[in-house]
Amino acid sequence: MKTIIVEADKGILSESDLNTATNIIKSGGLVAFPTETVYGLGADALNPEASKKIYKAKGRPSDNPLIVHIADSGNMEQIAREIPDKAFRLAEVFWPGPLTIILNKKDIVPFSTTGGLNTVAIRLPASGIAKDLISRSGGYIAAPSANISGKPSPTRAEHVIADLSGKVDMIIDGGKSTLGLESTIIDLSSDEPIILRPGCITKAMLENIIGNAPYDKAILGKIIEKDIKPKAPGMKYSHYAPEGCLTIYEGNIESVILAINKKAKEITEKGKTVGIIATEETKGLYRYGNIKSIGRRGDEDSIAAGLYAVLRDFDDIHAEYIFSESFARGDLGQAIMNRLLKAAGYRVEKIL
């Protein structure tokens, strides 16, 4: 397959390119497009065969549900039933934006889109390109992250091109994703709300609108039993992993730096390629390996935005071992550590 690659000018896609992308979606094809979170791989959410193409292109397990992206909050009522008042309240505050709401689905949404579940995950993105494409294509685009399943999510078009060129019909280059982490996911399909994936919309922000909303017990743990069907993306399968072996070092930052330096020296002396994930505050304190700053420790937004790009950068140099500092688990830090732990396969060295 020859992939069409087009570039948006200052965040605006030309009318001709938008028409081409729209026609591809309507005809059952695949278009990778930018959102404020990460790049998505889109197909007609109501076309069972189109959704199946997403799984094939990504190498994604078919029981891993897709998020249905809409262009207008009113579209939620067309694809979901038994919608609680809490869903409308959250939508009013956080849509468009990085929040996905899980609700009971209507029959119009095929099981190939929902991973065989009777629920549907819904998001209204803030990206202008995404909203234009969704609106013109019929209003419902299923779109997981536009990467090979299990690899770090793409925050730039070149990440998508590296993974999916030749496997999808079109890639829209809309520049760097501003947030850099996938949306927060909250399940409102039953009586008690539960957060299935942390993101830029934090637990405190959600609870300020709807009251108690606990995290799913698996968010920072080694989930889950093999026979459990995941209700949301990122719950069951390996995600965000770089090629090299990633280990997180947790503890007092001075002790962490000493431990990473010691390990990096040992590994580099064996002729192995080492990557170190540091911050702007600490990058000058490492002496061995390839050192990359993920952002500023005092600015969680910058760390979130830099995470996947740093992991991708280490893939580019074929780093065999990667050592990372740990980050605070409050507010946005919870989402950052959720992704980093999954990327590391929960390999953590606790430094006393």
C-alpha positions, 0 to 999 in steps of 0.5 A: 500500500502506498501511504499518502503523507500530507502536512498541515500548514500552521495546524490547518489542513488544506481543503483538498487534503481534508476532502481526500482524508474524508473520502478515505474514511467514508470508503472504509480506509485508514487515516492517521491524524493529530490530536492534542493527546497523541496521533490517532489511527482513524477509521469509520467507527460504525463500519465493522470491516473498517475497525478490523483494519485498525487491528490488523495495521497495528497488530493489536489484539482484537479484544482491546477496545477502540475509542470512538471520537466524535465532533459534537457532544450531542453525538454521544446520545446517538451511540450510547444508552442509559447515559447518567447525568454525570456523563453530561456534566463531565462532557460539559466541563471537559469536552472538547479535551482529553477525557474518554467516557465509557458508557453502555453502547447502542446496537449501531456501534459494532462489536468489532469497534468495542472489542466485543464489549457492550460498552463504548468509549467516547471522546471529543478531541480538541484538535481542529484537524481531528474535529473537521475530519470526524465531522465531515466523515460522518461523526464517528471515528474509531481511533487508537494511537497510531503506532504498532501495538505495544510501542511508545505512542506517537506524538509526532508524524515521523513516529507514525511514518516509522511505524505505519507507512505502507500499512495505512492509506494516509498520514496527516502531519499536524506537528507535535502533540501538545499534551503527549499522553493519552486521554483520561478514561472514566467508566460510567457504564455502571452505578459507581464511576471508576477511573480506568486510565489516568491522564491530563484530566486528573482524579481531583478534577473529575471528583470536583464535578461528580464526586468520588471516582476511585482508580481501578486497582490495576492502574499502577499494578501488574494487571491482570488475569488472562481471562479478563477482558479489558474495558479500556485501552491500556489495561491488559496488554504491554504498552509504550515499550521501547526496544531496550530494557527499561528500568525505573530507579525510585528513591531519594534523587541524589541516591538515584543519580548515584545508582544510575551512574554506577549501573550505566558505567558498568554497562557501557564498559561492556560495550552496550548502548545505554540511555538515561532519562533525566530532567532539566534539573539533573541531566548534567549530573550523569556521566555515562551513556546517552542522556536525554531530558524528559522535561522539568521536574517542577513542570509535570506538563513538560514531562508528560509531553516529553515521555514518548518522544524520549522513548522513541529517541532511544529506539532510534539509537538502538539503546539496549538498556535505559535507566529512568528517574521516577516521578511523583505520583500525585495529580498528573504524575500518576498518569506519567508513572502509569505509562512509564511503569508499563513501558518498563514492564514494572522493572523498578529498583528501589534505592534506599 
